[in-house]
Each structure stands twice: as C-alpha cells, then as structure tokens.
C-alpha cells in the first residue's frame, strides 16, 4: 500500500451510452460538451460511438461542470 486513499465514490470510465445520454439530458451539442472537458467535438463523437474510451478524469470533470458531482 502506498498510503493513498481511494474515494468510495471514485468515478470510472463511462460507457458510450452513458456519455450520449448525459449530453442529451443537458441539451448540449458535442462541441459544447467537448469544450467543457477541453476536447473537440470530434473526440466527443468518438467517445459516444465507442471508437475511443473517455478517461475517468474527463468524465468526472463533465459531471462536475453539469452539477452532478
């Protein structure tokens, strides 16, 4: 053990469907959602399609910015 604490509510990488549903829930364009996590609209679309995996840190940032964290 390194002495680092692990949060009980640690965020994990989301599934493509989760990404798509959250963006739609907040009526965001892919461009707007991408800008919230310092990414392009193209990157956001790839995460939604499952062509790339969104890392947990970006997902946590997105949730924080929409007020869910």
N, C-alpha and C positions, 0 to 999 in steps of 0.2 A: 504494500500500500504506500502510495506517495504522500498521503496526507491531504489530498484534495477531496473536498466534499462533492458529492453528486446530489444535485437537487432532485427531490422526489417528483417534481413536475417537469423534468427535463424534456425538451422538445426533440422529436426525431424527424427525420426527413419525411416529407409528406408524399402521399400517392398522387398521381396525376389528377384523379377525380377530385381530391380534396382541394387542390390548387384551383381548378376550374370552378368548383362550387363556391369557394370563398370569394373569388374575384367577381363572380356573378352576383353573389349576395350583397356586395357593396357597390354594384353598378360601376365597376372600374373597367376601363379599356386595358388591353395588355400593355400599352405604352405607359399609362398611369401607374399600373401595378408594378411594372418593371422599374420605373423611376423611384418608387417607394423603397425598393431594395437595391438600388444602384445597379440595375441591369437594363438591358434593351428589351423592346417589345418582342423581338425575335427570340431572345433567350426565354422570356416568359412563355411564349407559344411552345417552345421545345419542352419546357417543364410540363405544361399542360398535356401535351401529346405523349409524354413519356419517352421522348427522344433523348432527354437529358434528365438527370436527377437533381432536384433542387436540394442544396445542402440545408441542414437543420438551422444554421445560423441565419440564413436569409428568410426561411420560413418563420422563425421566431421574430425577426425584425418586422416582417409583414404583419404578423398577428399583433405585435406591439403597436404598430402605426395605425391599425384599424381599431384599436382599443380592446382587443381580446386578451391581451397579456398583462 
